[in-house]
Amino acid sequence: MLNKRYILSINQSEDDVFTEKILVASGKICSQEIDYPLSMNSLFDYFMKQSTVISIQTNQEEKVNIGCIDKLSDKSIFLTPITPKGIWDENCYYTFRKEFIRIIEFDNDYINSLIAYNKYIYDKENIKRGF
């Protein structure tokens, strides 16, 4: 999801429209209904209630933060991070001003792989402990 305040313009040529129609007709692109609230406050509230793991990109394009929203305020979100090694860092949290968030991603291959790896590590540790 892109924050619309950072979109300057959308340009789509006739060739782009035609290509999109071909991809839809061949089943390469599926149109689908969006079940997510699109206002920023409602969206973050939804992600927090669903415990959705998200990635957030701000104006620092080289850095993406991944985690779960723990707390919300009017102007900020508080994210408990998952490390690139798939371990939850519950001893810290990141704060992001809502107005500076440019891109939000969720349910992609990288995030889902981190979650799966975390579950694998957790399950492996519980087996060692006899749980």
The 8 nearest C-alpha neighbors of each residue, nearest first, counted from 0:
[[1, 103, 102, 104, 2, 101, 105, 3],
 [2, 0, 102, 101, 3, 103, 5, 6],
 [1, 3, 101, 4, 5, 102, 0, 100],
 [4, 2, 6, 5, 1, 101, 7, 0],
 [3, 5, 2, 6, 7, 101, 1, 98],
 [6, 4, 3, 2, 7, 101, 1, 8],
 [7, 5, 3, 4, 8, 2, 9, 1],
 [8, 6, 5, 9, 4, 3, 10, 2],
 [9, 7, 6, 10, 5, 3, 11, 4],
 [8, 10, 11, 7, 6, 12, 3, 5],
 [11, 9, 8, 12, 15, 7, 13, 16],
 [10, 12, 15, 9, 13, 16, 14, 8],
 [11, 13, 15, 14, 16, 10, 17, 18],
 [12, 14, 16, 15, 17, 11, 18, 19],
 [13, 15, 17, 12, 16, 18, 11, 19],
 [16, 14, 12, 18, 13, 17, 11, 19],
 [15, 17, 13, 19, 14, 18, 20, 12],
 [18, 16, 14, 20, 19, 15, 13, 21],
 [19, 17, 15, 21, 20, 16, 14, 22],
 [18, 20, 22, 16, 17, 21, 15, 23],
 [19, 21, 17, 23, 18, 22, 24, 16],
 [22, 20, 24, 18, 19, 23, 25, 17],
 [23, 21, 27, 19, 25, 24, 20, 28],
 [24, 22, 28, 26, 20, 25, 21, 27],
 [23, 25, 21, 22, 26, 20, 27, 28],
 [26, 24, 22, 23, 27, 21, 28, 20],
 [25, 27, 23, 28, 24, 29, 22, 21],
 [28, 26, 22, 25, 23, 29, 24, 21],
 [29, 27, 23, 26, 22, 30, 25, 19],
 [30, 28, 23, 26, 31, 27, 22, 24],
 [29, 31, 28, 32, 23, 26, 33, 27],
 [32, 30, 29, 33, 34, 28, 23, 35],
 [31, 33, 34, 30, 35, 29, 36, 37],
 [32, 34, 35, 31, 36, 37, 30, 0],
 [35, 33, 32, 36, 37, 31, 42, 45],
 [36, 34, 33, 37, 42, 45, 41, 46],
 [35, 37, 42, 41, 38, 34, 45, 39],
 [36, 38, 42, 35, 39, 41, 40, 33],
 [39, 37, 41, 40, 36, 42, 43, 35],
 [38, 40, 42, 41, 37, 43, 97, 36],
 [41, 39, 43, 42, 38, 44, 73, 37],
 [42, 40, 44, 38, 43, 39, 36, 45],
 [41, 43, 45, 39, 36, 44, 40, 37],
 [44, 42, 46, 45, 40, 41, 47, 39],
 [43, 45, 41, 47, 42, 46, 40, 48],
 [46, 44, 42, 48, 43, 47, 41, 49],
 [47, 45, 51, 43, 49, 44, 48, 50],
 [46, 48, 50, 68, 44, 45, 49, 43],
 [49, 47, 45, 50, 46, 44, 51, 43],
 [48, 50, 46, 51, 47, 45, 44, 52],
 [51, 49, 47, 48, 46, 67, 52, 68],
 [52, 50, 46, 49, 67, 53, 47, 105],
 [51, 53, 67, 66, 105, 50, 65, 54],
 [54, 52, 105, 65, 104, 66, 51, 67],
 [53, 55, 65, 104, 64, 103, 63, 105],
 [56, 54, 103, 64, 63, 102, 65, 53],
 [55, 57, 63, 102, 101, 100, 103, 64],
 [56, 58, 100, 101, 59, 99, 55, 60],
 [57, 59, 60, 101, 56, 99, 100, 61],
 [60, 58, 57, 61, 62, 56, 63, 101],
 [59, 61, 62, 58, 57, 56, 63, 101],
 [60, 62, 59, 63, 56, 58, 57, 64],
 [63, 61, 60, 59, 56, 64, 57, 55],
 [64, 62, 56, 55, 54, 65, 61, 60],
 [63, 65, 55, 54, 56, 62, 66, 80],
 [66, 64, 54, 53, 80, 81, 55, 63],
 [65, 67, 80, 81, 52, 79, 53, 78],
 [68, 66, 52, 78, 79, 51, 50, 69],
 [67, 69, 78, 47, 77, 70, 79, 76],
 [70, 68, 77, 78, 67, 79, 47, 71],
 [69, 71, 77, 68, 76, 72, 78, 47],
 [72, 70, 76, 75, 77, 73, 69, 68],
 [71, 73, 75, 74, 76, 70, 77, 40],
 [72, 74, 75, 71, 40, 76, 97, 96],
 [73, 75, 72, 97, 96, 76, 98, 71],
 [76, 74, 96, 72, 97, 95, 71, 73],
 [75, 77, 71, 95, 94, 70, 72, 78],
 [76, 78, 94, 70, 93, 68, 69, 71],
 [77, 79, 68, 93, 92, 67, 69, 66],
 [80, 78, 92, 66, 67, 89, 68, 69],
 [81, 79, 66, 65, 88, 78, 87, 82],
 [80, 82, 87, 66, 86, 85, 65, 88],
 [81, 83, 84, 85, 86, 80, 87, 88],
 [82, 84, 85, 81, 113, 86, 65, 80],
 [85, 83, 82, 86, 113, 81, 117, 116],
 [86, 84, 113, 117, 82, 83, 81, 116],
 [85, 87, 82, 81, 84, 117, 88, 83],
 [88, 86, 81, 89, 80, 82, 85, 79],
 [89, 87, 90, 80, 81, 91, 86, 79],
 [88, 90, 91, 87, 79, 92, 80, 81],
 [91, 89, 88, 92, 79, 87, 80, 93],
 [92, 90, 89, 88, 79, 93, 80, 78],
 [91, 93, 79, 78, 77, 80, 94, 90],
 [94, 92, 78, 77, 79, 95, 91, 80],
 [93, 95, 77, 76, 78, 75, 92, 96],
 [96, 94, 75, 76, 97, 93, 77, 100],
 [95, 97, 75, 98, 99, 74, 76, 94],
 [98, 96, 75, 99, 100, 74, 95, 76],
 [97, 99, 96, 100, 74, 101, 75, 95],
 [100, 98, 97, 96, 57, 101, 58, 95],
 [101, 99, 57, 97, 98, 102, 56, 55],
 [100, 102, 2, 57, 56, 1, 99, 5],
 [101, 103, 1, 56, 0, 55, 100, 2],
 [104, 102, 55, 0, 54, 1, 56, 53],
 [105, 103, 54, 53, 0, 102, 55, 106],
 [106, 104, 53, 107, 54, 52, 110, 103],
 [105, 107, 111, 110, 108, 104, 53, 52],
 [106, 108, 110, 105, 109, 111, 104, 112],
 [109, 107, 111, 110, 112, 106, 113, 105],
 [108, 110, 112, 111, 107, 113, 106, 114],
 [109, 111, 113, 112, 107, 108, 114, 106],
 [110, 112, 114, 108, 113, 109, 107, 115],
 [113, 111, 115, 109, 110, 114, 108, 116],
 [114, 112, 85, 116, 110, 111, 115, 117],
 [113, 115, 117, 111, 112, 116, 118, 110],
 [116, 114, 112, 118, 117, 113, 111, 119],
 [115, 117, 119, 113, 118, 114, 85, 112],
 [118, 116, 85, 114, 120, 119, 115, 86],
 [117, 119, 121, 115, 116, 120, 122, 114],
 [118, 120, 116, 122, 117, 121, 123, 115],
 [121, 119, 123, 117, 118, 122, 124, 116],
 [120, 122, 118, 124, 123, 119, 117, 125],
 [121, 123, 125, 119, 124, 120, 118, 126],
 [122, 124, 120, 126, 121, 125, 119, 127],
 [125, 123, 127, 121, 126, 122, 120, 128],
 [124, 126, 128, 130, 122, 127, 123, 129],
 [125, 127, 129, 123, 128, 124, 130, 122],
 [128, 126, 124, 125, 129, 123, 130, 122],
 [129, 127, 125, 126, 130, 124, 123, 122],
 [128, 130, 126, 127, 125, 124, 123, 122],
 [129, 125, 128, 126, 127, 124, 122, 123]]
